[in-house]
Every structure is written in structure tokens, then in C-alpha cells.
Amino acid sequence: MAESRLRIAIIGGGLAGATLANVLIQIPHVAVHVYESTPEFSSRGAAIVLTNTSQKSFQRAIPSAPDILKKTGAVPKNSTQLILGSGPEAGAVIADLGNSGTPGLVVSRFSLLRELLSLLPKEILYTSKKLTKIIAGGDYVDILFEDGTSSQFDAVIGADGIFSSVRKHVVGTAADEAYSASPAGFWDSRNLIPYEKAKSVLGEEYFKLDRQYGWIGDGAFIMHEFLEDRAVVQCVISVIEKDPPKDRRKRQLTKEYLTEILSNWLDGPIAKGMIELTLDQPEPSGYSQWEHKLTLTYAKDHVCIVGDAAHSMTPWQGFGAGMAIEDAMVLGVLFRNISSPQGISAAFKAFDAMRRVRCERIIHSSQGTGVIMCGRNEEVGLDVDKFRQSLFSRWDVIDAIDYDVHEQEALEKLRETLTGGN
Ligand SMILES: Cc1cc2nc3c(=O)[nH]c(=O)nc-3n(C[C@H](O)[C@H](O)[C@H](O)COP(=O)(O)OP(=O)(O)OC[C@H]3O[C@@H](n4cnc5c(N)ncnc54)[C@H](O)[C@@H]3O)c2cc1C
């Protein structure tokens, strides 16, 4: 192997892998390659919101981030209205959340991935390359693919999503049960409905302003928001899940089932319309939300995990991609500060030390936020004032971060480990 640069393989070409690759190609002494298992790079799902905090880390990690976001056609999330959806006070407005500072951006996942990949040289991107095995030893890591080929790298970074193979290597198979992703206690059904149709069913008054509407109620949360210049409306029903299927398979939704679980909502302003729109889908269905409650480590020697492979979370606080961007930002800083294969395990140790505490705190906060938003927090219940007091400060765990300090601490951990202090 004549390459004098650090050779790094990223496994998985989703948002985490593509963001990280864009960070690492900026570093002259790093050669990065991205391996994706599917025949084409693609992203499932409609849109994500990149909060003000996510936009900051994105720009720190990739200086051209504002241009990238512009090319995706991202639109500002102007405001959110939270309304009580069930019970005697149904219809009461809990809060009108405007924007102080930079608004979040609603970004199409597909467009974001497309733009990130367009900045990478084609020759470092591989499709139909499913990782099947990692053989690590000494300063090199061999990776084997399903097609029978293999390759050797100085480091391997798993960005291969919630059911990551690289995670199994890092955390160890003995710990499979305890450290695997597991149901978080909710399922949801997300559907894209043509704008005029959604408006006629849900009612004009909830379409007057360009905002997100969230309905908090007994055992569930309902939401609708406008995408793609008001061409479509994303309609979401999220429900407390008591009987999660073991394999995260699709849950078929029927009229009987939906009217039973939303029985306390039916006299309110939103549930009947949302049930109608959901049942009008070709295959009305929902999926369990899963999360990584606990992870032993994000790194083992020359292998580490990022994005959903390390810390998948529920969508209640909308920061899964935000955490993946932060991972890329921190790894960028660490890789700029090592130049030989011998520094890699120290960099990955520093990454684990910096990232795991923060990410697990956010995972747990998001799950608890879901319980509140589904009206099942014992102290808050369906009390409008208590919602106001308890809900909004929950975003502090995400936003109260100084990225200068976070990066500096990562570098200190790296130095400590390199000098044998850890
Ligand atoms: C409903 C919902 C709403 C959300 N909303 C938001 C939001 O508003 N804001 C936000 O910040 N986040 C949000 N998130 C979270 C965000 O979508 C994820 O955190 C992010 O997309 C994860 O990206 P990833 O690249 O880590 O994983 P993935 O997107 O799962 O990508 C993993 C990639 O690895 C590939 N792969 C898997 N196995 C292998 C293998 N063995 N070999 C090679 N390749 C492999 C896969 O094919 C895939 O392309 C939301 C999530 C959900 C479910």
C-alpha cells in the first residue's frame, strides 16, 4: 500500500457518512472512501429540521454549509403552534412558538444527501458494497464485503445506521441484548398528503399561516406541517406503544384500531380528520420508534461509530442528524491533529469520551419529551400551564453547548491519551 496518507473507510452513505466524508476530505493527510450497501445512495423519509444549533455545527464542520443548504431548497421553519388535542379543553392553545434568532430549516433529506455527495470525488464513493466482516489487529483494519472483495484501512468508521454491523464489532456481540437498539415506547405514522386535500379535511383555519401545528393529547401527539412550498403536508400521528413488535415491522392501521386508541380525541378538532387522511393511504401503517438507550463505547482501537449507528434517538427533539453533524465536526478536529496511524485509537478514545455522554443525555431527554407530548407524564398530565412550564426548557440540553469548548475538550482528551494520561 503506497498511500502515505491515513486511509479511512466510512461504512454507510447516509447523512452521517456523507457529512463525515465532506469533513475528512478537507484534511490533506487523510484519504477517505465511502462504502454503501445499496445499489444507489439514497435517503428514506421526507424532511428533517436542522435547528439553529445544527446549522452552527454544520458550518463549523463544512464551511460551505450555507451554500449546500441553499441548493437543497431548505425553507425556514417560521413558527409552531401547540394545541391541546383531546379532553374538555381541546382546542386550547398551549403555545405559539416564534423564532428568536436563526430559525430552524426544513430540509429535504434526499436533497441534502444529493448535495453532500455531489461535493465528493466519484472515485471515493462505492455502492453495492455491503460490509460483512471486520478483522482488526495491530494498526490496520481489514474489511470484507458481501461480494467477496476486501480492503485494508488505517481506520474504519461505521455510519451504517441503527442496525449497524460496525457497532457489533465495537460494542461486542456478548453485549448484543443490552446495547442494541430497542423500542422507545411510541409508534408513528407519517404521510405526505397533497395540500388541498389536507386543507379540505383538516379545516382551513389550520392552514392560514405557514407554521407547524402540534396537537398534544391523551396517549398521542398529532402534527401537520407544510413542505415543498405548500405543495404537500406532512401529517403525523404518534402514539404511546404498549406492545412493540420485536422486529420493528410495519404495523397495519385500521379504522377500528385508530378510533380505539384515539377515542378520547374524537370530540376534539383534529383527530377525526387525521384518521381519515391516514386511512386514505394505499397502505395505512405505522412504525415503532427505536433508540439506543445505552452504549458501552463508540470506539474500539481503530474502529468507531457515528450517527445512528452510535446513537439513534426518537424524533421528539429532532436532533438525530444534528448529533451526526456534531460527530463529524469533532472527528474533523481530531483527525487534523493526528498524522500517523498510531494516533487513531487515541483520537477515537477522545471521540468516545466527548460524544457519548452528550448523545445519551439527548436520547433520554427526547424520549421523556415524547412522554410529555403524548400527555403521559404523571406530573404534567394534560395541564396547559404545566406543559408551558416543563416542555420548552427541555431543548436546553441540546442548545446549551459552546462548540469552541466542545472541540477544545476533545483535543485535550486526545493529548491526554497520546501522552499516556488515559
Ligand atoms: C421520523 C424521524 C424524524 C426525524 N427528524 C429529524 C429532525 O427533524 N432533525 C434531525 O436532526 N434528525 C431527525 N431525525 C434523525 C435523522 O433522520 C437520523 O439521525 C439520520 O438520518 C441518521 O443518518 P445515518 O447516516 O446515521 O443513518 P442512515 O440514514 O440509516 O444511513 C445508514 C446508511 O448505511 C447503509 N448501510 C447499512 N448497513 C451497511 C453495511 N453493512 N455496509 C454498507 N452500508 C451499510 C445504509 O444503506 C444507509 O444508507 C429523524 C428521524 C426519524 C426516524
The ligand as an SDF file (V2000), in Angstrom:
LIG
                    3D

 53 58  0  0  0  0  0  0  0  0999 V2000
  -39.2640   10.1740   11.8240 C   0  0  0  0  0  0  0  0  0  0  0  0
  -37.9230   10.8040   12.0240 C   0  0  0  0  0  0  0  0  0  0  0  0
  -37.7980   12.1890   12.0530 C   0  0  0  0  0  0  0  0  0  0  0  0
  -36.5500   12.7800   12.2500 C   0  0  0  0  0  0  0  0  0  0  0  0
  -36.4240   14.1310   12.2850 N   0  0  0  0  0  0  0  0  0  0  0  0
  -35.2180   14.6860   12.4830 C   0  0  0  0  0  0  0  0  0  0  0  0
  -35.0620   16.1050   12.5290 C   0  0  0  0  0  0  0  0  0  0  0  0
  -36.0360   16.8590   12.3750 O   0  0  0  0  0  0  0  0  0  0  0  0
  -33.8210   16.6370   12.7420 N   0  0  0  0  0  0  0  0  0  0  0  0
  -32.7260   15.8210   12.9110 C   0  0  0  0  0  0  0  0  0  0  0  0
  -31.6180   16.3340   13.1140 O   0  0  0  0  0  0  0  0  0  0  0  0
  -32.8380   14.4690   12.8680 N   0  0  0  0  0  0  0  0  0  0  0  0
  -34.0480   13.8880   12.6530 C   0  0  0  0  0  0  0  0  0  0  0  0
  -34.1620   12.5340   12.5820 N   0  0  0  0  0  0  0  0  0  0  0  0
  -32.9570   11.6930   12.7340 C   0  0  0  0  0  0  0  0  0  0  0  0
  -32.1540   11.5560   11.4270 C   0  0  0  0  0  0  0  0  0  0  0  0
  -33.0110   11.2380   10.3630 O   0  0  0  0  0  0  0  0  0  0  0  0
  -31.1090   10.4340   11.5730 C   0  0  0  0  0  0  0  0  0  0  0  0
  -30.4200   10.6140   12.7840 O   0  0  0  0  0  0  0  0  0  0  0  0
  -30.1130   10.4490   10.4310 C   0  0  0  0  0  0  0  0  0  0  0  0
  -30.7660   10.4200    9.1810 O   0  0  0  0  0  0  0  0  0  0  0  0
  -29.2150    9.2360   10.5590 C   0  0  0  0  0  0  0  0  0  0  0  0
  -28.3380    9.1680    9.4720 O   0  0  0  0  0  0  0  0  0  0  0  0
  -27.2690    7.9750    9.3840 P   0  0  0  0  0  0  0  0  0  0  0  0
  -26.4930    8.2620    8.1760 O   0  0  0  0  0  0  0  0  0  0  0  0
  -26.5830    7.8110   10.6900 O   0  0  0  0  0  0  0  0  0  0  0  0
  -28.1430    6.6330    9.2050 O   0  0  0  0  0  0  0  0  0  0  0  0
  -28.9350    6.1010    7.9370 P   0  0  0  0  0  0  0  0  0  0  0  0
  -29.6950    7.1720    7.2840 O   0  0  0  0  0  0  0  0  0  0  0  0
  -29.6990    4.9110    8.4040 O   0  0  0  0  0  0  0  0  0  0  0  0
  -27.8060    5.6460    6.9140 O   0  0  0  0  0  0  0  0  0  0  0  0
  -27.0670    4.4650    7.0830 C   0  0  0  0  0  0  0  0  0  0  0  0
  -26.5550    4.0160    5.7270 C   0  0  0  0  0  0  0  0  0  0  0  0
  -25.7000    2.8800    5.9080 O   0  0  0  0  0  0  0  0  0  0  0  0
  -26.0080    1.9170    4.9270 C   0  0  0  0  0  0  0  0  0  0  0  0
  -25.6070    0.6080    5.4500 N   0  0  0  0  0  0  0  0  0  0  0  0
  -26.2360   -0.1330    6.4060 C   0  0  0  0  0  0  0  0  0  0  0  0
  -25.5760   -1.2760    6.6210 N   0  0  0  0  0  0  0  0  0  0  0  0
  -24.4930   -1.2680    5.8110 C   0  0  0  0  0  0  0  0  0  0  0  0
  -23.4180   -2.1840    5.5870 C   0  0  0  0  0  0  0  0  0  0  0  0
  -23.3290   -3.3410    6.2520 N   0  0  0  0  0  0  0  0  0  0  0  0
  -22.4730   -1.8690    4.6660 N   0  0  0  0  0  0  0  0  0  0  0  0
  -22.5290   -0.6760    3.9810 C   0  0  0  0  0  0  0  0  0  0  0  0
  -23.5320    0.2080    4.1560 N   0  0  0  0  0  0  0  0  0  0  0  0
  -24.4970   -0.0640    5.0660 C   0  0  0  0  0  0  0  0  0  0  0  0
  -27.4980    2.0650    4.7050 C   0  0  0  0  0  0  0  0  0  0  0  0
  -27.9110    1.5270    3.4720 O   0  0  0  0  0  0  0  0  0  0  0  0
  -27.6720    3.5850    4.7800 C   0  0  0  0  0  0  0  0  0  0  0  0
  -27.5030    4.2060    3.5350 O   0  0  0  0  0  0  0  0  0  0  0  0
  -35.4060   11.9480   12.4120 C   0  0  0  0  0  0  0  0  0  0  0  0
  -35.5380   10.5380   12.3780 C   0  0  0  0  0  0  0  0  0  0  0  0
  -36.7880    9.9870   12.1760 C   0  0  0  0  0  0  0  0  0  0  0  0
  -36.9200    8.4700   12.1480 C   0  0  0  0  0  0  0  0  0  0  0  0
  1  2  1  0
  2  3  1  0
  2 52  2  0
  3  4  2  0
  4  5  1  0
  4 50  1  0
  5  6  2  0
  6  7  1  0
  6 13  1  0
  7  8  2  0
  7  9  1  0
  9 10  1  0
 10 11  2  0
 10 12  1  0
 12 13  2  0
 13 14  1  0
 14 15  1  0
 14 50  1  0
 15 16  1  0
 16 17  1  0
 16 18  1  0
 18 19  1  0
 18 20  1  0
 20 21  1  0
 20 22  1  0
 22 23  1  0
 23 24  1  0
 24 25  2  0
 24 26  1  0
 24 27  1  0
 27 28  1  0
 28 29  2  0
 28 30  1  0
 28 31  1  0
 31 32  1  0
 32 33  1  0
 33 34  1  0
 33 48  1  0
 34 35  1  0
 35 36  1  0
 35 46  1  0
 36 37  1  0
 36 45  1  0
 37 38  2  0
 38 39  1  0
 39 40  1  0
 39 45  2  0
 40 41  1  0
 40 42  2  0
 42 43  1  0
 43 44  2  0
 44 45  1  0
 46 47  1  0
 46 48  1  0
 48 49  1  0
 50 51  2  0
 51 52  1  0
 52 53  1  0
M  END
$$$$
